[in-house]
Amino acid sequence: MRTLKILGLAMVVALGFAVFGLTLRSYVEKRLNESNYSHIQIGDSKQKIIELYGQPAEITDCSNYKKPSYLDVVRRDCVEVYWYRAFLEQWIFFLDKDGKVVHKAFNTSY
């Protein structure tokens, strides 16, 4: 019986460390992404984005952004979208055929 209590306590402690680690990682990633966002300007290369953010969580084409309701520059020039995500937030970079930023966006979901 005593062994089961110790094993249960060890599992709770391990789970606590895992949750703490994931929370800390998310917080650090979020703060780093926030800081880097202002360093990316229109016309910057995708290499600069990757230097600051690393590889994107997702890369999509711009087919969803060709509707009349989107910005002209995005409809006209966008060929690729880089997505970076942290808990409830995402940083999005729209790139042209030369790999240059034509638009950037930041979204928060609550």
C-alpha positions in Angstrom: 0.0 0.0 0.0 2.8 2.4 0.9 4.5 1.6 -2.5 1.4 2.6 -4.3 1.2 5.9 -2.5 4.8 6.7 -3.4 4.3 5.6 -7.0 1.1 7.8 -7.2 2.9 10.8 -5.7 5.8 10.3 -8.2 3.4 10.3 -11.1 1.7 13.5 -9.9 5.1 15.2 -9.5 6.2 14.0 -12.9 2.9 15.3 -14.5 3.4 18.6 -12.7 6.9 19.0 -14.1 5.6 18.1 -17.6 2.8 20.7 -17.4 5.2 23.3 -16.1 7.7 22.6 -18.9 5.1 22.9 -21.6 3.8 26.1 -20.1 7.2 27.6 -19.8 8.1 26.7 -23.4 4.9 28.2 -24.7 5.5 31.4 -22.7 9.1 31.8 -24.0 8.1 31.0 -27.6 5.2 33.6 -27.4 7.5 36.3 -26.0 10.2 35.6 -28.6 7.6 35.7 -31.4 6.2 39.0 -30.1 9.7 40.5 -30.0 10.6 39.3 -33.5 7.4 40.5 -35.1 8.5 44.2 -35.2 11.8 43.2 -36.7 10.1 41.9 -39.9 9.3 44.6 -42.4 7.5 44.6 -45.8 10.1 43.6 -48.4 12.2 41.5 -46.0 13.2 38.0 -47.3 11.8 34.7 -46.1 15.4 33.9 -45.0 15.1 36.7 -42.4 11.8 35.3 -41.2 13.4 31.9 -40.8 16.4 33.4 -39.0 14.2 35.0 -36.4 11.4 32.5 -36.1 12.8 29.2 -37.3 10.9 26.9 -39.6 7.2 27.8 -39.9 4.5 25.6 -38.2 2.7 25.6 -41.5 3.3 26.8 -45.1 0.2 27.4 -47.3 -0.5 28.8 -50.7 -2.5 32.0 -51.0 -5.6 30.5 -52.7 -7.7 31.5 -49.6 -6.7 35.1 -49.9 -7.7 35.8 -53.5 -11.2 37.0 -52.5 -12.2 40.7 -53.2 -12.4 41.3 -49.4 -8.6 40.9 -48.9 -6.0 43.6 -49.3 -5.0 44.3 -52.9 -1.3 43.5 -52.3 -2.2 40.1 -50.9 -4.6 39.2 -53.7 -2.2 40.4 -56.3 1.3 39.4 -55.0 0.9 36.6 -52.5 2.1 33.1 -53.4 3.0 31.6 -50.1 2.0 32.1 -46.4 4.2 31.3 -43.4 2.4 30.5 -40.1 3.9 30.6 -36.7 1.9 29.7 -33.6 2.0 29.9 -29.9 -0.9 29.2 -27.4 -3.9 31.2 -28.7 -1.8 33.4 -31.0 -0.4 33.3 -34.5 2.0 35.3 -36.6 1.4 35.2 -40.3 3.7 36.3 -43.1 2.5 36.6 -46.8 5.3 36.2 -49.3 5.5 37.0 -53.1 7.1 34.9 -55.8 10.6 36.3 -54.9 10.2 35.2 -51.3 9.7 38.8 -50.0 7.2 39.8 -47.4 4.2 41.7 -48.9 2.0 41.6 -45.8 2.2 40.4 -42.2 -0.5 39.8 -39.6 -0.9 38.9 -36.0 -4.0 37.1 -34.6 -5.2 36.3 -31.1 -7.9 33.9 -30.3 -9.7 33.9 -27.0 
